[in-house]
């Protein structure tokens, strides 16, 4: 009898935890949609506030991870690239799920590039390429890395990134740009 009661109690506790987690994710997703709607309507201060609340209230959910990326996009639109750099580095330090890692590294690269920190931007884009799970994204991030390296005067790194696109991702749409940019940097030597 005692064992049966314990099994039923364990089952109820398990059901409650699963149900609670699902509800938390649903509330977080709804909150994310509301914040995005505010951003799309042009009310960026409200969107920023709602995204910050969502991140604090529903941390650990997929919606909260998406909110971190969206919040830092809003910051960049508002000209707060340095704040976005800090926020994205903190987020990446938590080792987010793979589906958020590549976009976060890519956005970090864009924020660093906006801040004029081209070499760091190139490294962030290269990390985005490593984290991406699709060839066309890997190639695109390498193109971005090469552009940033070139802007930072790191021509060897830029050449290497373009060559990687040509060798590793020859069927992607980025290969044409890689060939053109590589030819510009090497006076036609591939």
PADOSE-822592 format. One record per residue (C-alpha): x, z, y; residue number from 1. Coordinates in steps of 0.5 Angstrom, whole numbers, plus 500, padded with zeros to 3 digits. Last residue first. Example, Ala and Ser with C-alpha at 12.3 -4.5 7.8 and 13.67 -1.06 7.14 Angstrom:
<recs>
REC    u    w    v  resi
REC  527  514  498     2
REC  525  516  491     1
</recs>
This chain:
<recs>
REC    u    w    v  resi
REC  587  387  564   190
REC  592  384  569   189
REC  588  381  574   188
REC  591  384  580   187
REC  591  391  577   186
REC  586  395  581   185
REC  582  389  583   184
REC  582  386  575   183
REC  580  393  573   182
REC  574  393  578   181
REC  572  386  575   180
REC  572  388  568   179
REC  569  395  569   178
REC  563  392  573   177
REC  562  387  567   176
REC  563  393  562   175
REC  557  397  565   174
REC  552  393  562   173
REC  554  396  555   172
REC  556  391  549   171
REC  564  392  550   170
REC  563  400  550   169
REC  569  403  547   168
REC  575  398  549   167
REC  572  395  556   166
REC  569  402  558   165
REC  576  405  556   164
REC  580  400  560   163
REC  576  402  566   162
REC  577  409  565   161
REC  584  408  564   160
REC  585  404  570   159
REC  581  410  574   158
REC  586  415  571   157
REC  592  411  573   156
REC  589  410  580   155
REC  589  417  582   154
REC  588  416  589   153
REC  582  420  590   152
REC  577  414  591   151
REC  580  411  585   150
REC  579  417  581   149
REC  572  417  584   148
REC  570  410  582   147
REC  574  411  575   146
REC  569  417  574   145
REC  563  413  576   144
REC  565  407  571   143
REC  566  413  566   142
REC  559  416  567   141
REC  556  409  566   140
REC  560  408  560   139
REC  558  414  557   138
REC  551  413  559   137
REC  551  406  556   136
REC  553  409  549   135
REC  548  414  548   134
REC  550  422  547   133
REC  553  424  553   132
REC  557  430  553   131
REC  564  426  553   130
REC  561  421  559   129
REC  559  428  563   128
REC  566  430  562   127
REC  569  424  565   126
REC  564  425  571   125
REC  566  432  572   124
REC  574  430  572   123
REC  573  424  577   122
REC  569  429  581   121
REC  575  433  581   120
REC  579  428  583   119
REC  574  425  589   118
REC  573  432  592   117
REC  570  429  598   116
REC  564  433  598   115
REC  559  428  596   114
REC  564  426  591   113
REC  564  433  588   112
REC  556  433  589   111
REC  556  427  585   110
REC  561  429  579   109
REC  557  436  579   108
REC  551  431  578   107
REC  554  428  572   106
REC  556  434  569   105
REC  549  437  570   104
REC  546  430  567   103
REC  551  431  561   102
REC  550  438  559   101
REC  542  438  560   100
REC  541  435  553    99
REC  547  438  550    98
REC  544  445  551    97
REC  547  449  556    96
REC  554  452  556    95
REC  553  458  560    94
REC  559  456  565    93
REC  555  449  566    92
REC  550  453  570    91
REC  555  457  574    90
REC  559  450  575    89
REC  552  447  577    88
REC  550  452  582    87
REC  557  452  585    86
REC  557  445  586    85
REC  550  445  589    84
REC  552  450  594    83
REC  558  445  596    82
REC  553  439  596    81
REC  548  442  601    80
REC  546  436  605    79
REC  539  437  604    78
REC  539  431  598    77
REC  544  435  595    76
REC  540  441  595    75
REC  534  438  592    74
REC  539  435  586    73
REC  541  442  585    72
REC  534  445  584    71
REC  533  439  580    70
REC  538  441  575    69
REC  537  448  575    68
REC  530  447  574    67
REC  531  443  568    66
REC  534  449  565    65
REC  528  453  567    64
REC  524  448  564    63
REC  528  448  557    62
REC  527  456  557    61
REC  532  461  557    60
REC  530  463  564    59
REC  523  464  566    58
REC  522  468  572    57
REC  529  467  575    56
REC  529  460  574    55
REC  522  459  576    54
REC  523  463  582    53
REC  529  458  584    52
REC  525  452  583    51
REC  519  455  587    50
REC  524  456  593    49
REC  527  449  593    48
REC  520  446  592    47
REC  518  450  598    46
REC  524  448  602    45
REC  524  441  600    44
REC  516  439  602    43
REC  517  432  601    42
REC  511  430  597    41
REC  516  429  591    40
REC  519  436  592    39
REC  512  439  592    38
REC  510  435  586    37
REC  517  437  583    36
REC  516  445  584    35
REC  509  444  581    34
REC  511  440  575    33
REC  517  446  574    32
REC  511  451  574    31
REC  507  448  569    30
REC  513  447  565    29
REC  515  455  566    28
REC  508  457  564    27
REC  508  453  557    26
REC  515  455  556    25
REC  513  462  557    24
REC  506  461  552    23
REC  511  458  547    22
REC  515  464  547    21
REC  509  469  547    20
REC  506  466  541    19
REC  513  466  537    18
REC  514  473  539    17
REC  506  475  537    16
REC  507  471  530    15
REC  513  475  528    14
REC  510  482  530    13
REC  504  480  526    12
REC  507  478  520    11
REC  512  484  521    10
REC  506  489  521     9
REC  502  485  515     8
REC  509  486  511     7
REC  509  493  513     6
REC  502  495  511     5
REC  503  491  504     4
REC  509  495  503     3
REC  506  502  505     2
REC  500  500  500     1
</recs>
